[in-house]
C-alpha cells in the first residue's frame, strides 16, 4: 500500500515520528508521499528526520493557496522558492498547489497567479502537480486548461461529485480519495469513486487531518490509509489486495518508480 498524500513532517508527528513510521510499515505501506510547504524551514528540518527514519518516503513541495498572499505581486518568487525546496528534497511532484475559495486566506487573483507560476515550474521540471481545490472548481479547471499540454497530476483529497471526477479524467488526471470517503454524508464522493477507472485511482490520508472511520475525530496517520483502501474496494466491489497493487502501479506511473531518486 501507498499513502499518496500525507503531512508526515507536520509538527503533529514530532513527538512520535518513529512510532508513526513503524505503524505505517507494520500496516503494509511501502512508501508515502510527504507534502511540504515550500519555504517553511522548520518543517524542512522535520522532513529531514522523516527522510532519515523512512528512506523510501517521497516528497512533494509547493506554495499552498493559503500561503499565496505572501507572494502578492511576485509569483515568480513563489516558483523559485518551490524550485529550491524541490531540489533539496528530490521532489517527485510540485504541490500541493491550487485554489481555495472557502477560506480565502489569500486574494483570489494572487492565488491564481501563484498557481499558474507553479504549474509553469512543474512543466519546466517535467514533474506532475498535486492539486488542492476547494469551492474553486471552475477556476481550477480553467487554469489547467489554459496551461495546455504537458501538465499532469492528481486531484488530491477529492471532495467533488461524479461530474467533477469526469472533468479530471478528461484531462488525464488521477483522482485520490481520502478518509472522507468513509464519512456517512459523503455520498457524492462515493458516487465519484465508482466511476474513476482503476488506472486513475490513488488513495491517501492527508494526515494528520481527516481520519477515516473508525478513527474519525483522532489524529490521522499514514497507517490509516488501509481503511480508505478497504472502503474503496468494498464500494467498487473489488478485492483489496489487487486494488492496492493497481494503485501502487498508478503511483509509480505518475510520480516515477518508488526506487527512483529524482532531482530538480
Secondary structure, DSSP 8 states (H G I E B T S, - for coil): -EEEEE-TTSGGGTTSHHHHHHHHHHTT--EEEEEEETT-HHHHHHHHHHHHH-TT-EEEEE--GGGGGGGTT-HHHHHHHHHHHHHHTT-SEEEEEEEETTT--S-HHHHHHHHHHHHHHHHHHT-EEEEEEES-HHHHHHHHHHH-TT--EEE-S----HHHHHHHHHTT-EEEE-GGGGSTT-HHHHHHHHHS-GGGEEE---TTS---TTSTTS---GGGHHHHHHHHHHHHT--HHHHHHHHHHHHHHHH--TT-----
